[in-house]
Amino acid sequence: MGSTSDLPVMEAAAKILNDFSIPFEINALSAHRTPEEVEKYAKNAAARGIKVIIAGAGMAAHLPGVIASMTPLPVIGVPIKASLEGLDSIFSILQMPPGIPVATVGVNSAQNAGILAAQILATGDESVMNEIIKYKESLKKKIVQANEELKNVKYPFKTN
């Protein structure tokens, strides 16, 4: 993430990865304030065994794209709502030049970034695939249960 002020958003990705028993790192790396550290991290990530990078950033939001320009690994960008309702972050992450793709999730959607990273890893790891399958089933069960509970909501003109 660009700074520790992004942690309240980015910890949703950490929670997902932790719940799926996927080892992960958390770092504060700024494309603007610590570019040398960003370069070192990005260029050495694959050699250190990292398979996917989730990078969250607000405002100018250059961190995901800068990292993507320096690594062969997939990068998932999380636009963080810091100004302009997060639109500036979305465009900074989404509008990458040809050859430097960054997968982009919704504003403050670090949870989806964690799930997407897990899905990428699951293509080569059966245990992670099983966790993804269980997670998706739990989502389905929540909606089925919610509809059962909605049957108890009463209004004079409600027909179901």
C-alpha positions in Angstrom: 0.0 0.0 0.0 1.1 3.6 -0.6 1.1 4.4 3.2 -0.2 3.0 6.5 -3.2 5.2 6.2 -4.4 2.7 3.5 -4.4 -0.2 6.0 -8.0 0.1 7.1 -9.0 -0.6 3.5 -6.2 -3.1 2.6 -6.6 -5.3 5.7 -9.7 -6.7 4.0 -7.4 -8.4 1.5 -5.2 -9.6 4.3 -8.2 -11.1 6.1 -9.2 -13.1 3.0 -5.7 -14.4 2.4 -5.4 -15.3 6.0 -8.8 -17.1 6.0 -7.6 -19.1 3.0 -4.3 -19.9 4.7 -2.3 -18.1 2.0 1.0 -16.6 3.3 1.3 -12.9 2.5 3.3 -9.8 3.2 2.1 -6.3 4.1 4.3 -3.4 3.1 4.0 0.4 2.8 5.8 1.4 -0.4 5.2 4.8 -2.0 5.7 5.2 -5.8 6.4 8.9 -5.1 8.2 9.0 -1.7 10.2 5.7 -1.8 10.6 4.8 -5.5 13.9 3.0 -5.0 12.2 0.7 -2.4 9.3 0.1 -4.8 11.7 -0.9 -7.5 13.7 -3.2 -5.3 10.5 -4.9 -4.1 9.0 -5.3 -7.5 12.1 -6.6 -9.2 12.8 -9.1 -6.5 9.3 -10.3 -5.7 9.2 -13.3 -8.1 12.6 -14.5 -7.0 11.4 -14.4 -3.4 8.5 -16.7 -4.3 5.7 -14.1 -4.5 3.1 -15.2 -7.1 0.6 -12.2 -7.1 0.9 -8.6 -5.9 -2.0 -6.6 -4.6 -1.2 -2.9 -4.6 -3.6 -0.3 -3.1 -3.2 3.4 -3.6 -5.3 6.6 -3.4 -5.2 9.9 -5.3 -2.6 9.7 -8.1 -2.5 5.9 -7.4 0.7 5.1 -9.4 1.9 2.3 -7.1 0.1 -0.6 -8.9 1.2 0.5 -12.4 4.8 1.2 -11.3 5.0 -2.2 -9.7 3.5 -3.9 -12.8 6.1 -2.2 -15.0 8.9 -3.8 -13.0 7.7 -7.4 -12.5 6.4 -10.3 -14.5 3.9 -11.2 -11.8 0.2 -10.4 -12.0 -0.7 -7.1 -10.2 -4.1 -6.3 -8.7 -4.8 -2.7 -8.1 -7.1 -1.4 -5.4 -8.2 2.2 -5.9 -8.6 3.8 -2.5 -11.1 6.6 -1.9 -8.8 9.4 -0.8 -10.3 12.2 -3.0 -12.8 12.7 -5.8 -14.8 9.7 -4.5 -11.9 7.5 -5.7 -12.4 8.2 -9.4 -8.8 9.6 -9.7 -7.5 6.4 -8.2 -9.6 4.2 -10.5 -8.4 6.0 -13.6 -4.8 6.0 -12.5 -4.9 2.2 -12.0 -7.2 1.2 -14.8 -5.8 3.3 -17.7 -2.5 1.5 -18.1 -0.5 1.6 -21.3 -0.3 -1.4 -23.6 2.0 -4.1 -22.2 1.6 -3.1 -18.5 -1.7 -4.6 -17.4 -3.1 -4.1 -13.9 -6.2 -6.0 -12.8 -8.4 -3.4 -11.1 -11.1 -4.0 -8.5 -13.7 -1.4 -7.3 -12.9 1.5 -5.0 -11.9 0.2 -1.5 -12.6 -3.4 -2.7 -9.5 -5.0 -1.1 -11.6 -8.0 -0.2 -12.2 -8.7 -3.9 -8.5 -8.2 -4.6 -7.8 -10.9 -2.0 -10.3 -13.2 -3.6 -8.9 -12.6 -7.1 -5.4 -13.2 -5.9 -6.5 -16.5 -4.3 -8.3 -17.5 -7.5 -5.1 -16.8 -9.5 -3.1 -18.9 -7.0 -5.9 -21.6 -7.0 -5.1 -22.4 -10.7 -2.0 -24.2 -9.5 -2.9 -25.1 -5.9 -5.7 -27.6 -5.2 -6.0 -26.7 -1.5 -6.5 -23.0 -2.4 -9.1 -24.1 -5.0 -11.0 -26.0 -2.3 -11.0 -22.9 -0.1 -12.4 -20.8 -3.0 -15.1 -23.4 -3.6 -16.1 -23.4 0.1 -16.1 -19.6 0.2 -18.3 -19.3 -2.9 -20.7 -21.9 -1.4 -20.9 -19.9 1.8 -21.9 -16.8 -0.2 -24.7 -18.8 -1.8 -25.9 -20.1 1.6 -26.0 -16.5 2.9 -28.4 -15.4 0.2 -30.6 -18.5 0.5 -30.8 -17.8 4.3 -31.5 -14.1 3.7 -34.4 -15.0 1.5 -35.8 -17.4 4.1 -35.6 -14.5 6.7 -37.3 -12.1 4.3 -40.3 -14.3 4.3 -40.9 -13.1 7.9 -40.9 -9.4 6.9 -44.5 -8.3 6.8 -46.1 -5.4 4.9 -49.8 -5.0 4.0 -49.1 -5.2 0.3 -46.1 -7.6 0.3 -47.1 -10.6 -1.8 -44.4 -13.1 -0.9 
